[in-house]
Amino acid sequence: MRFKIISVLSALIVFLISINVWADSSQPLPKFFGIYIVDSKTLIELKPQTPDYVIAFPMYKIGVDGLKDVPNVRVKDSNASVIVFREGVELSMLRFVKLQYIKCANAGQFNIMGTHPQFFRNVYGMSMDAIIPINMWVYETHMQFKIAPVEGKTGMYRIVPTQPLQPGVYVVHFHARRYFGTPHAVVGGGVVYPFVFGIELPQKGERGVLVDAVKEKTEVNREYIDPAKLEGEINRALRKAGLGGVKSEVGDNLSVTLRGTVSNGEERNRAVEIAKNKGAKSVKDLISVIGQ
């Protein structure tokens, strides 16, 4: 699935509020306020977690929030339901979201202000194709669900997804995080209540990894490479090879331009080969051979 900007209207989940009262005595109910999940008649409290935030454009504080760590609550029942028990709960603010893991995204996907491509670099200091490392679980889709009050329990409601859960990471949250997992400007406050269904948890000490249990969904299917770091590596390799008269310039899309002078065609070819071997996406050869 593409990592994309969504509007406020499309971000608002469509949910159905049941007018029936839930009166199933076989289901466990909490004694204390909180957010819970019922997993095959086992009641598990979901702990609040403050989302992480990756900033794409520091000057404008535009980025995306998500979860770097896989939640430690694992659910086995695809028909699991959520219980909300709290005072003054506003059901219209409730969100139930499925997440996806994203390694990186293009800078253009954070263009929430609609800046024209012609002026993008001047405004944000990078091209629209620049790669922004994410490495988090972020928004994939809102879950549709039904809500029913629990009989005899003021402030307690059962939330039942209209479709069985699919393997992945989920969060329950409220209106303070209506943008959760999508590009937006930094906003204060808000927590989410995460859990995992149908995938293996990471081993102790691992952070934000999939353990090969779910196919990765990423806009750019490769590791992030810092253009400035690549440029430094190429220039050092050129000097080490005795080609100090050649300098590299690396663009945001990892295209490399080589400029300078060499003694012969063999040295010129060697410089181009060094740039390619270091990871250049493409090489533009502007090297001059002395005497030609």
C-alpha positions in Angstrom: 0.0 0.0 0.0 1.3 3.5 -0.8 2.2 5.8 2.0 0.1 8.7 1.2 -1.3 12.0 2.4 -5.0 11.8 3.3 -7.4 14.6 4.0 -9.2 15.2 7.3 -12.5 14.1 5.7 -11.1 10.8 4.4 -9.3 10.3 7.7 -12.5 10.3 9.7 -13.7 6.8 10.2 -17.2 5.7 9.3 -18.5 3.8 12.2 -21.9 2.3 13.1 -23.3 2.8 16.6 -25.4 -0.1 17.7 -28.6 0.8 19.6 -28.6 -2.7 21.2 -27.4 -3.1 24.8 -24.6 -5.7 25.3 -25.7 -8.2 27.9 -23.5 -11.3 27.3 -22.7 -12.5 30.8 -20.0 -14.9 29.5 -17.7 -12.1 28.4 -15.2 -10.7 31.0 -15.6 -7.1 32.1 -13.1 -4.7 33.6 -13.4 -3.4 37.2 -11.3 -0.2 36.6 -11.3 2.6 34.0 -9.1 1.9 30.9 -9.0 0.5 27.4 -9.2 -3.3 27.1 -9.2 -6.0 24.5 -11.2 -9.2 24.9 -9.1 -12.0 23.3 -11.0 -15.4 23.4 -12.7 -14.4 26.7 -9.4 -13.2 28.2 -9.5 -9.5 29.2 -6.2 -7.6 28.5 -5.6 -4.0 29.4 -4.1 -1.9 26.6 -1.4 0.4 27.9 -1.3 4.0 26.6 1.8 4.7 24.4 3.0 8.1 23.3 3.7 8.0 19.5 7.1 8.6 18.1 7.5 11.4 15.5 9.7 11.7 12.4 10.2 15.3 11.1 10.6 15.6 7.3 10.8 19.4 7.1 12.3 20.8 10.4 11.6 24.4 9.5 7.9 23.8 9.3 7.7 20.9 11.8 6.0 18.7 9.3 6.4 15.0 9.6 4.6 11.8 10.6 4.0 10.1 13.9 3.8 6.3 14.4 5.3 3.5 16.5 8.9 2.5 16.3 8.4 -0.4 18.6 6.1 -3.3 18.0 3.5 -3.4 20.9 4.0 -6.1 23.5 0.3 -7.0 23.6 -0.4 -9.9 21.3 -3.9 -11.0 20.4 -4.8 -14.5 19.0 -8.5 -14.2 18.3 -9.4 -12.6 14.9 -12.8 -11.7 16.3 -11.4 -9.9 19.3 -13.3 -6.8 20.6 -12.3 -3.7 22.5 -13.9 -2.4 25.7 -13.7 1.3 26.5 -14.4 2.1 30.2 -13.9 5.7 31.1 -15.8 8.8 32.3 -17.2 11.2 29.8 -16.1 9.2 26.8 -17.1 10.8 23.4 -17.7 7.9 21.1 -17.6 10.2 18.0 -13.9 10.7 18.7 -13.0 7.0 18.8 -10.7 5.7 16.1 -9.6 2.1 15.4 -6.7 2.0 13.0 -4.6 -0.7 11.3 -0.9 0.2 10.8 1.7 -0.7 8.2 5.5 -0.6 8.5 7.3 2.0 6.4 11.1 2.2 6.0 11.2 5.4 4.0 9.1 7.8 1.9 9.6 10.6 -0.7 9.8 14.2 0.5 7.0 15.0 -1.9 4.6 12.8 0.2 4.9 15.4 3.0 3.8 18.3 0.8 0.7 18.9 2.8 0.8 22.7 2.0 0.6 21.9 -1.8 3.9 23.7 -2.7 4.4 23.7 -6.5 7.1 21.3 -7.6 9.0 24.2 -9.2 9.5 25.9 -5.8 9.7 22.7 -3.7 13.5 22.7 -3.3 13.7 26.4 -2.4 11.0 26.1 0.2 12.1 22.8 1.9 15.8 22.6 0.9 15.4 19.2 -0.9 13.9 17.8 -4.0 10.5 16.0 -4.0 12.3 12.8 -4.7 14.5 13.1 -1.6 14.3 10.0 0.6 13.0 10.5 4.2 13.8 7.6 6.6 10.7 6.6 8.5 11.2 3.1 10.1 7.9 3.2 11.9 4.5 1.6 12.0 2.1 4.3 10.5 -1.4 4.6 9.2 -2.7 2.0 6.7 -6.5 2.1 7.1 -9.3 2.9 9.5 -11.3 -0.1 10.8 -15.1 0.0 10.6 -16.8 -1.1 13.9 -20.0 -1.3 15.8 -20.5 0.1 19.4 -22.8 -1.1 22.1 -23.2 0.0 25.7 -22.6 -2.7 28.3 -25.7 -3.3 30.3 -25.6 -1.9 33.8 -22.1 -0.3 33.4 -22.1 3.4 33.0 -19.3 4.6 30.8 -18.5 1.2 29.5 -18.8 0.3 25.8 -17.9 -2.7 23.6 -16.3 -1.9 20.2 -16.7 -4.8 17.7 -14.9 -4.6 14.2 -17.3 -5.4 11.4 -14.6 -7.6 9.8 -12.2 -10.1 11.3 -8.8 -8.8 12.1 -6.0 -9.4 9.6 -2.4 -10.0 10.7 -0.8 -6.7 11.7 -0.4 -3.9 14.2 -3.5 -2.0 15.5 -4.1 1.1 17.7 -7.2 2.5 19.3 -7.1 6.2 19.9 -9.2 9.3 20.2 -9.7 12.6 18.3 -6.5 14.2 19.7 -4.7 11.9 17.2 -7.0 12.0 14.3 -4.0 12.5 12.0 -2.1 9.6 13.6 0.2 7.9 11.1 -0.2 10.4 8.3 1.8 13.5 7.3 0.9 16.5 9.4 2.3 19.4 11.4 3.4 18.6 14.9 0.5 18.7 17.4 0.8 18.3 21.2 -0.7 15.6 23.4 -2.5 12.4 22.7 -1.7 8.7 23.2 -2.6 5.5 21.4 -3.4 2.0 22.7 -1.6 -0.5 20.5 -1.8 -4.3 20.1 -0.6 -7.0 17.6 -2.6 -9.7 15.9 -1.3 -12.6 14.0 2.4 -11.9 13.7 5.4 -12.9 15.8 6.8 -10.4 18.3 10.4 -9.3 18.0 13.0 -11.0 20.2 14.0 -9.0 23.3 16.1 -6.0 22.4 14.9 -5.7 18.8 13.1 -2.5 17.9 10.5 -1.9 15.2 11.2 -5.0 13.1 8.9 -7.4 11.4 10.6 -10.8 12.1 9.7 -11.8 8.5 6.1 -12.5 9.6 4.4 -9.8 7.5 5.4 -8.6 4.0 6.9 -5.1 4.3 4.9 -2.3 2.7 7.2 0.6 1.7 7.0 3.3 -0.9 10.8 2.9 -1.6 11.9 -0.7 -1.3 15.5 -0.1 -0.3 17.6 1.1 2.6 18.0 4.9 3.1 21.3 6.3 1.8 22.4 9.7 2.9 23.5 11.7 -0.3 26.0 13.7 1.7 27.5 10.6 3.2 27.7 8.9 -0.2 29.4 12.0 -1.7 32.1 11.9 1.0 32.7 8.1 0.5 33.1 8.6 -3.3 35.5 11.5 -2.9 37.6 9.6 -0.4 37.7 6.6 -2.7 38.8 8.8 -5.6 41.7 10.3 -3.6 42.8 6.9 -2.4 42.9 5.7 -6.0 45.1 8.7 -7.0 42.3 10.5 -8.7 42.3 13.6 -6.4 41.7 15.9 -9.4 38.1 14.5 -9.7 35.3 15.5 -7.3 31.8 14.1 -7.0 28.5 15.9 -6.4 25.6 13.7 -5.3 22.0 14.7 -5.7 19.0 13.8 -3.5 18.1 11.0 -5.9 21.7 9.6 -5.6 22.6 10.7 -9.1 26.4 11.5 -9.2 28.1 14.2 -11.3 31.9 13.8 -11.6 34.0 16.9 -12.4 37.7 17.5 -12.7 40.7 16.4 -14.8 42.6 13.2 -15.3 45.7 12.2 -17.3 44.1 9.6 -19.6 40.9 7.8 -20.5 41.7 4.8 -18.3 41.7 7.1 -15.2 38.5 8.6 -16.4 36.8 5.2 -16.6 38.2 4.2 -13.2 36.6 7.3 -11.6 33.2 6.5 -13.1 33.5 2.8 -11.9 34.4 4.0 -8.4 31.2 6.1 -8.2 29.0 3.2 -9.5 30.5 0.7 -7.0 29.8 3.1 -4.1 26.1 3.1 -4.9 25.5 5.9 -7.4 22.1 5.5 -9.0 23.5 7.2 -12.2 26.8 8.8 -13.1 27.2 12.0 -15.2 30.7 12.1 -16.5 32.0 15.7 -16.9 35.7 14.8 -16.4 38.3 16.3 -18.8 41.3 14.4 -20.0 44.5 16.6 -20.1 45.6 17.2 -23.6 42.4 16.3 -25.3 
